[in-house]
Amino acid sequence: MELYFVKLWGTNLMNVPIKGHLFPPHPQKNVNENDHLVNSWHFENSTVLPVRRFYIMRRKICLEPRTARTFLRWLSWFACRPGPDGSSWQNKQQRSLKNKIRNTGKSRRQPCPAVLDHFDQQYSEELGDLWASARAVLLDPPSWQYGVMLNRFSSVTDITQILRSQGFSSLLPQTDVSELLHNNDSAVSNSPRQEGKDTLSPHFSKCPPEDVGLLPYTTSHAFSQAHQSESPPKFPPSSLQCYVHPHPLRFPSQAHRPGQLKQYYLLNAASLLPVLALQVRDGDKVLDLCSAPGGKAVAIMQSATPALLCCNEPDPHRRDWLAKTLESFLPPSLCSRVMVSAQDGRFVGQSEAGFYDKVLVDAPCSNDRSWLHSSDKLRGQQRLEDRARLPELQTQLLRSAISAVRPGGVVVYSTCTLSSLENCAVVEAVLKEFPDAEVENLWEEIALPLSKYFAVISLPGQKQTEPKPSLHPLIGSASTFHHKLGILVVPQPGRTWGPMFLSRIRKKR
């Protein structure tokens, strides 16, 4: 006697004790072709067992002898497992997951002409020759690559095996995650895994700029070519696990289910760089000032076990989204360490001055990937108007973050736009107000070790003069790459990650 669990289009339909082999219904039994219900099946020993009625989801099945084999082949596509151990079902699930790994799509979304014209005018000036290739990537969503960030609080062995078998590789050197969890007992969870869908975390936009001069750049690609004899520095091992693929393959997503943990989070891998730059350590007090939808907060908890992670989001709808994300990835044992707040980020520096060790400002910005494909002309025009107001808001948020961090603490400012008005101009304006704060070098720490995956350019201050950015080799020493305001990941063919700007600011003791 074996117990089979039959799953049809995500719905458990029945538990049927089956003895022997399944055969078509008795030839004398009339089957109504218009009936969407199957009431009984006929078995080897001629015993007809009652089967719980179930819907065929608008699909007509006629169990006549000539169609029985077709039906059984069709039925075998769905998850079936013998016995309670689930071994056969798990193999089926893994094969199904492999089959769902796909290219990102063939359809091309139409760009908004007004937004594209605006980008052409601004970015051709700021990025020079790099804009043409970046433009081609942004206009071609099917070419976009996606990363798979694993959840260290869930069992991911089977997912890791599938990823590797499909050609995915680890973005970062790995530490022993099991040992890390053992050393942080509060982070250990026995929460069940979850299957289903998880959407990519899109950056929400809110906008502004101000006039700024042309910003010269240097690329990590160019630097590495100019110093081919030198081996690139290695990135330190991390408990943060993210897998990437050289081609635009999309791993299937998982759905939120209350009380169950997801195994992975799909994202633009460049969005992990601000978290890496933040260098969170066990026991830190961390503020994620603009936290929704929660991808970076989840990444922080994959990197370390802080004493406190405050995830701030004033917008109620986005705050619900944030809470759902945290519930999907973090076990209940971390509830005492992770909190969600609803403060206006512009004033956190006043209410919690000098309280935090690390602050992440993933600022609302004019999300280039999303805004370029605005649904209609009116929407595009509205976003361009919003874009003109964003730098003021971003400046206020960064100012608040520096006030909220303790002396010796770190603030990382990041956006997902190429716009210098929302990136370097904001950092430079705020630094003028804080003589006790200084920008730290991210070139050798992040850009060079990860130059295999990301096309990164270094951003100096406005008053410096260097050639416009290009991917041609430059001559110079590593010291010429110090004291920049930040680094910018520019989407390029074959390395479509970004845009992502990040700058790390340390408050002097």
Secondary structure, DSSP 8 states (H G I E B T S, - for coil): -EEEEEEETTEEEEEEEE-S-EE---TTS---TT--B--EEEETTS-EEE----B-TT------HHHHHHHHHHHHTS---BSTT-HHHHHHHHHHHHHH-EES-S------HHHHHHHHHHHHHHHTTHHHHHHHHHT-GGG---EEEE-TTS--HHHHHHHHHTT-EESS-B--HHHHHHH-GGG-----EE-S---------------------EEHHHHHHHTTTS-------BS--EEE-SS-EE-------TT-EESEEEE-GGGGHHHHHHT--TT-EEEETT-TT-HHHHHHHHH---SEEEEE--SHHHHHHHHHHHHHHS-GGGTTTEEEE---GGGHHHHTTT-EEEEEEE-----HHHHTT-SSHHHHHHHHHHHTTHHHHHHHHHHHHHHHEEEEEEEEEEES---TTTTHHHHHHHHTT-TTEEEE--IIIIITTTTTT--EEEE--TT-------SS-----GGGG-S-SEEEE--BTTB----EEEEEEEE--
